[in-house]
């Protein structure tokens, strides 16, 4: 059975303040009523004052123990009514809140229903008994039977309105609280699922990086094997060629170790990792493919082109690929996208900028794709900049170390 959250400390303080205000207002109404001479002429003034104080006091616990609070209030109300000590203004509000709280806060809905049924029947019976006794009161004859029945009808209508409204609003408050609780739980579940999906996406990206790293290192090891074999064959006949081959083995070993260290924490994929590894030479085809899909893309190179390590080339390719995908999704197909590859003295920089004038949503996501780019660039000790441009659009810029050959 769904249960609404327990009241917090602020709600309990508000109930205490409410009870105090109703007690104060009740005492003021008792004093004013006594001054009019309509009530409390035959009893000491402190007695209706005491009833006005006692009736709202249980409301302090109305959210925690709604059924006992309503029962205590009914008992105080009936006892004070029989003694002629009830003022007819603030007391009605206090009684309404107690009855309302059963429907709004009692977690046992069956108990809440039948408690209100019993209270309604009891109050109706008490009103009927009071009406019968009042009919035989000598003062009734003096005022007139018609006037008496008119007053009785007013009381019946008021009681039906009060108890009916308290029942209806209490149930509605309970349903609203339960619905809010369900929405909060659903929101928390969705947030948890999004977090899990993000973690899975990052894990898959790491697996792909590990697979590609395997291929890069395998390339170096294969080259080392070939060069070592060549050095072995010519070692006796041509020491100079053997030394040159060994130098290549040494350089390949250093490159492989450097690239291996960049991703030592990634996982290995279960598939065979077959297939060529894309690099800078694959950027023209990537741009042509984007243009074929409807994007307005231009590729430019700045500086003197040079060979880069396979891992650097792969990282640059993946950053451009992800940035073009994001531009197509968020900036729109007709947005202008400029891809620039800059060969700096000791670094390689790729920059992808769109003008943001397309038909897309106009906002770029910050999900698994961005996290994948950051991990790739960070693995090579590089820097990734992502954000809006001052003149509109979106910018992705990645810079990684790539020294020129000495």
Secondary structure, 3 states (H helix, E strand, C coil): CCCCCCCCHHHHHHHHHHHHHHHHHHHHHHHHHHHHCCCCCCCCHHHHHHHHHHHHHHHHHCCCCHHHHHHHHHHHHHHHHHCCCCCCCHHHHHHHHHHHHHHHHCCCHHHHHHHHHHHHHHHHHHHHHHHHHHHCCHHHHHHCHHHHHHHHHHHHHHHHHHHHHHHHHHHHHHHHHHHHHHHHHHHHHHHHHHHHHHHHHHHHHHHHHHHHHHHHHHHHHHHHHHHHHHHHHHCCCCHHHHHHHHHHHHHHHHHHHHHHHCCCCCCCCCCCCCCCCCCHHHHHHHHHHHHHCCCEEEEEEECCCCCCCHHHHHHHHHHHHHHHHHHHHHHCCCCEEEEEEEECCCEEEEEEEECCCCCCCCCCCCCHHHHHHHHHHHHCCCEEEEEECCCCCEEEEEEEECCCCC
